[in-house]
């Protein structure tokens, strides 16, 4: 993954986080996690093998770990979560996505929604485990998980659209070829 593409994805995730945080006082519903969907897109489009053209798109495990930490830390700053919480969770999630991206072929809106749901559940589980290890206060954890079902449904509903828009932006800016891991 090139530096410019990683920086662009980071900026898009920050923009998504700002939009989610800015709209949250206007609604009682939890909003979709747009930064998570941007990280999901980055993880799904990273590859380990390919020709010379694909080698430009490939990202190392360390690069994906750094991108996940940067996206997570930026969303920590924007959303007001404890510094480093989402950074660690997003870094681990992107590292896992990078490892399985070569075996996944996500085609169609239902599959994209299902992968987004799985990624969201895994991410929230990671955050819960990190908070439990770091803080140990279980009452706070359960109050944070109250809005998870609605946020999960909204994220699944928005995921195909967000992934499609990211794919179109990515194709226009960096490549005219489609990537084998994400079909839109």
C-alpha positions in Angstrom: 0.0 0.0 0.0 1.4 3.4 -1.0 1.8 6.2 1.6 -0.6 8.4 -0.4 -3.3 5.7 -0.4 -2.8 5.0 3.3 -3.0 8.7 4.1 -6.2 9.1 1.9 -7.8 6.2 3.8 -6.8 7.7 7.1 -8.3 11.1 6.1 -11.5 9.4 5.0 -11.8 7.5 8.3 -11.3 10.8 10.2 -14.0 12.4 8.1 -16.3 9.5 8.7 -15.6 9.8 12.4 -16.3 13.5 12.4 -19.6 13.0 10.6 -20.7 10.3 13.0 -19.7 12.3 16.1 -21.3 15.5 14.7 -24.6 13.8 13.9 -24.8 11.8 17.2 -26.5 14.6 19.3 -29.2 14.9 16.6 -30.4 11.3 17.0 -31.2 8.9 19.8 -29.9 6.0 17.6 -26.3 4.9 17.6 -24.8 5.7 14.2 -22.8 3.4 11.9 -19.1 3.3 12.6 -17.8 4.9 9.4 -14.1 4.7 10.5 -14.5 1.0 11.1 -15.9 0.6 7.6 -13.0 2.5 6.1 -10.6 0.2 8.0 -12.5 -2.8 6.8 -12.1 -1.6 3.3 -8.4 -1.1 3.8 -8.1 -4.6 5.3 -10.1 -6.3 2.6 -8.2 -4.7 -0.3 -4.7 -5.6 1.0 -3.1 -8.5 -0.7 0.0 -10.7 -0.2 0.6 -11.8 -3.7 0.3 -10.8 -7.3 2.2 -9.4 -10.2 4.0 -6.1 -10.5 0.8 -4.1 -10.5 -0.5 -5.9 -7.5 2.8 -5.5 -5.7 2.1 -1.7 -5.6 -1.2 -2.4 -3.8 0.2 -4.9 -1.3 0.6 -3.9 2.2 2.9 -5.4 4.8 1.6 -6.6 8.1 3.5 -3.8 9.8 2.0 -1.2 7.4 -1.5 -2.5 8.1 -0.8 -2.5 11.9 0.4 1.1 11.6 -2.6 2.2 9.5 -5.0 0.5 12.0 -3.3 2.3 14.9 -3.4 5.6 13.1 -7.1 5.2 12.2 -7.9 4.1 15.7 -6.0 6.8 17.4 -7.5 9.5 15.2 -11.0 8.2 16.0 -10.0 8.1 19.7 -9.2 11.8 19.5 -12.4 12.7 17.5 -14.9 10.6 19.5 -13.4 11.2 22.9 -12.8 7.6 23.8 -9.8 6.8 26.0 -6.6 7.4 24.0 -5.2 4.2 22.6 -8.4 2.1 23.1 -9.6 2.2 19.5 -6.1 2.4 18.3 -5.2 -0.9 19.7 -8.4 -2.5 18.7 -8.3 -1.2 15.1 -4.6 -2.2 14.8 -5.4 -5.8 15.8 -8.5 -5.9 13.6 -6.6 -4.6 10.5 -3.8 -7.1 11.2 -6.3 -9.9 11.3 -8.1 -8.7 8.2 -4.8 -8.4 6.4 -4.0 -12.1 7.2 -7.4 -13.4 5.9 -7.9 -10.9 3.0 -6.2 -13.4 0.5 -8.8 -16.1 1.4 -11.9 -13.8 1.3 -13.8 -13.0 -1.8 -16.6 -10.6 -0.7 -19.0 -10.2 -3.6 -22.5 -8.7 -3.4 -24.2 -6.5 -0.9 -25.4 -9.3 1.4 -21.8 -10.6 1.7 -20.4 -7.2 2.4 -23.0 -6.6 5.1 -22.2 -9.9 6.7 -18.5 -9.2 6.7 -19.1 -5.8 8.1 -21.3 -7.3 10.9 -18.6 -9.8 11.7 -15.9 -7.1 11.7 -18.0 -4.9 13.9 -18.7 -7.7 16.4 -15.1 -8.7 16.5 -14.0 -5.1 17.0 -16.5 -4.4 19.8 -15.4 -7.7 21.4 -11.8 -6.6 21.2 -12.7 -3.2 22.8 -14.6 -4.9 25.5 -11.8 -7.3 26.3 -9.2 -4.4 26.3 -11.5 -2.3 28.6 -12.0 -5.3 30.9 -8.3 -5.9 31.2 -7.4 -2.3 31.6 -10.2 -1.1 33.8 -12.0 -4.1 35.2 -15.3 -2.3 35.9 -18.0 -4.5 34.4 -20.9 -2.1 34.8 -19.4 0.4 32.4 -18.9 -2.3 29.8 -22.5 -3.4 29.8 -23.7 0.2 29.4 -21.5 0.6 26.4 -22.8 -2.5 24.8 -26.5 -1.5 25.1 -26.6 0.2 21.7 -24.7 -2.5 19.9 -27.6 -4.3 18.2 -28.9 -1.1 16.6 -25.5 0.1 15.6 -24.8 -3.3 14.1 -28.0 -3.2 12.0 -27.2 0.4 10.8 -23.6 -0.5 10.0 -24.7 -3.6 8.0 -27.2 -1.5 6.1 -24.7 1.2 5.3 -21.7 -1.0 4.7 -22.3 -1.9 1.0 -22.8 1.7 0.1 -19.7 2.9 1.9 -17.5 0.1 0.5 -18.8 0.8 -3.0 -18.0 4.5 -2.7 -14.6 3.8 -1.3 -13.9 1.3 -4.1 -14.9 3.9 -6.7 -12.7 6.6 -5.1 -9.9 4.1 -4.8 -10.2 3.0 -8.5 -10.4 6.5 -9.7 -7.3 7.7 -7.8 -5.0 4.7 -7.8 -6.0 2.0 -10.2 -8.2 1.2 -13.1 -8.2 -2.5 -12.3 -10.6 -4.2 -9.8 -9.2 -5.9 -6.8 -10.1 -9.6 -6.4 -11.0 -9.4 -2.8 -13.8 -6.9 -2.9 -16.4 -6.8 -5.6 -18.9 -4.0 -5.8 
